[in-house]
Amino acid sequence: MTSVDALQAALRAEHAAVYGYGVVGARVRGALQRRARTLWNIHRAQRDALAARITALGAEPEAAAVAYTLPAPVTSTRSAARVAAVLEDDLVTAYAGLAGSPDAALRTLAARAMQDAMARAVRWRADAGRPTSPSSAFPGLPPHALGG
């Protein structure tokens, strides 16, 4: 996977997060709505930064889809928190592709983005009444990457 391919994968995940946080924010109130709005803005900024990096590498950033399929219906505060946790888990996976980049700045970006997304996922899982630990010992890595 090239750096551009890995950046595009992260961009797709950020597009999905921006969409998903719009839905999540519509279903929660109070502090959770403020958090969803803050994270929506963070993901918008990250999306824009990724698009700029892709453009700087001479490629065309992938456009956002019109709509995204969420991992579950968002019908309550708990389901909104579960969906937000999955969005963040998906970001961990998407940024893992950048961790192997030959560019040190991209590796640093990947490490920070993965760490931030995992911390947000843990917090959302707690809000959803779910176990807060990740489901994998190596979050973000697909199972086949660990095979020997």
C-alpha positions in Angstrom: 0.0 0.0 0.0 1.4 3.4 -1.0 1.3 6.4 1.3 -1.5 7.9 -1.0 -3.5 4.7 -0.7 -3.2 4.7 3.1 -4.1 8.4 3.3 -7.1 7.8 1.1 -8.2 4.9 3.5 -7.9 7.3 6.4 -9.8 10.0 4.5 -12.6 7.5 3.8 -12.9 6.7 7.5 -12.9 10.4 8.4 -15.7 11.0 5.8 -17.7 8.3 7.5 -17.0 9.7 11.0 -18.1 13.2 9.9 -21.4 11.7 8.6 -21.8 9.4 11.6 -21.2 12.1 14.2 -23.9 14.1 12.5 -26.4 11.3 13.1 -25.0 10.6 16.6 -25.3 14.3 17.6 -28.9 14.4 16.5 -29.8 11.6 19.0 -28.0 12.7 22.1 -28.5 15.7 24.4 -26.5 17.7 26.9 -22.8 16.9 27.5 -22.9 14.0 25.0 -24.3 16.3 22.3 -21.5 18.8 23.0 -18.9 16.0 22.8 -20.4 14.7 19.5 -20.3 18.3 18.1 -16.7 18.7 19.2 -15.7 15.4 17.7 -17.6 16.2 14.5 -15.5 19.4 14.2 -12.3 17.5 15.0 -13.1 14.9 12.3 -13.9 17.6 9.8 -10.6 19.3 10.4 -8.7 15.9 10.2 -10.6 15.1 7.0 -9.5 18.5 5.5 -5.9 18.0 6.6 -5.8 14.5 5.0 -7.2 15.9 1.8 -4.6 18.6 1.8 -1.8 16.0 2.3 -3.2 13.9 -0.6 -3.3 16.9 -2.8 0.3 17.8 -1.9 1.3 14.3 -3.0 -0.2 15.0 -6.4 -3.3 12.9 -6.1 -7.0 13.7 -6.0 -8.6 13.2 -2.5 -11.6 10.9 -2.6 -14.9 12.7 -2.2 -17.3 11.8 0.5 -20.2 9.6 -0.3 -23.7 10.9 -0.2 -24.6 8.7 2.7 -22.9 6.0 4.8 -24.3 2.8 6.3 -23.9 3.0 10.0 -23.1 -0.1 12.0 -26.4 -0.1 13.8 -29.6 2.0 13.9 -29.2 5.1 16.1 -32.4 5.2 18.1 -31.3 6.1 21.6 -28.4 7.5 23.6 -26.9 4.1 24.1 -27.1 3.1 20.5 -25.6 6.5 19.5 -22.7 5.8 21.9 -22.2 2.3 20.4 -22.2 3.7 16.9 -19.7 6.5 17.9 -17.4 3.8 19.4 -17.5 1.8 16.2 -16.7 4.9 14.1 -13.6 5.5 16.3 -12.6 1.8 16.1 -12.9 2.1 12.3 -10.6 5.1 12.4 -8.0 3.1 14.4 -8.1 0.4 11.6 -7.9 3.0 8.8 -4.9 4.9 10.3 -3.0 1.6 10.9 -2.3 1.6 7.2 -0.2 4.8 7.6 1.8 3.3 10.4 4.0 1.5 7.9 4.7 4.6 5.8 8.3 5.4 5.0 7.5 9.0 5.8 8.1 9.7 9.5 5.6 12.5 9.6 2.9 10.1 8.4 3.9 7.4 10.9 3.6 10.1 13.7 0.2 11.2 12.3 -1.0 7.5 12.3 0.2 6.9 15.9 -1.4 10.0 17.3 -4.7 9.5 15.3 -4.9 5.8 16.4 -4.2 6.7 20.0 -6.8 9.5 20.0 -9.4 7.4 18.3 -8.9 4.5 20.7 -9.3 6.8 23.7 -12.5 8.2 22.2 -13.8 4.7 21.5 -13.2 3.6 25.1 -15.1 6.6 26.4 -18.1 6.0 24.0 -18.2 2.3 25.0 -18.4 3.4 28.6 -21.3 5.7 27.7 -23.0 2.8 26.0 -22.7 0.5 29.0 -20.2 -1.8 27.2 -16.8 -3.1 28.3 -14.3 -0.4 27.6 -11.3 -2.5 26.6 -10.8 -3.1 22.9 -11.9 -6.4 21.4 -8.5 -7.1 20.1 -5.0 -7.1 21.7 -3.8 -5.1 18.6 -6.7 -2.8 17.7 -6.6 -1.6 14.2 -4.8 -4.6 12.8 -6.8 -7.0 10.8 -6.6 -10.6 12.1 -4.7 -11.8 9.0 -1.8 -9.4 9.9 -1.1 -11.3 13.1 -0.9 -14.7 11.4 2.4 -16.5 11.2 
